Amino acid sequence: MSEFIEQLPDVFARFGAVTLRAMFGGHGIYHEGTMFALAADGVLYLKTDSGNVKFFEELGLEQFEYVGRDGRSVRMSYHRAPDDLFENPAKAALWARRSLEAALRAHARRPIVERPAFAPLPHTPRNRRY
């Protein structure tokens, strides 16, 4: 793991415990099971939505974007974290809290999908001779 990734738990120490999970060439950053940030190519991105994106836009922080398999650019609801967040634990905690709240709002908006109860397939004997 890179030094950049290894320092993230310390960056967010005032916010609370975080866990890191490798994903798609980067790392998801979670607090109590909710992903609120991601790290890709040595850059930290925080979750955004209509409730907190203004803070990122005011500072001109770019949105996370990657090129999909079909060659098209895909934008995700994450924006680059302010650079000074790494030297300011209080600021890191504030921005992490805002992003966690955005992630929680996104989860609350997802529809609950009713799944049918498990119904086993009808039993068919194997090796049956006809």
Secondary structure, DSSP 8 states (H G I E B T S, - for coil): --HHHHHHHHHTTTT---EEEEETTEEEEEETTEEEEEEETTEEEEE--TTTHHHHHHTT--EEEEE-TTS-EEEEEEEE--GGGGG-HHHHHHHHHHHHHHHHHHHHHS---------------SS---
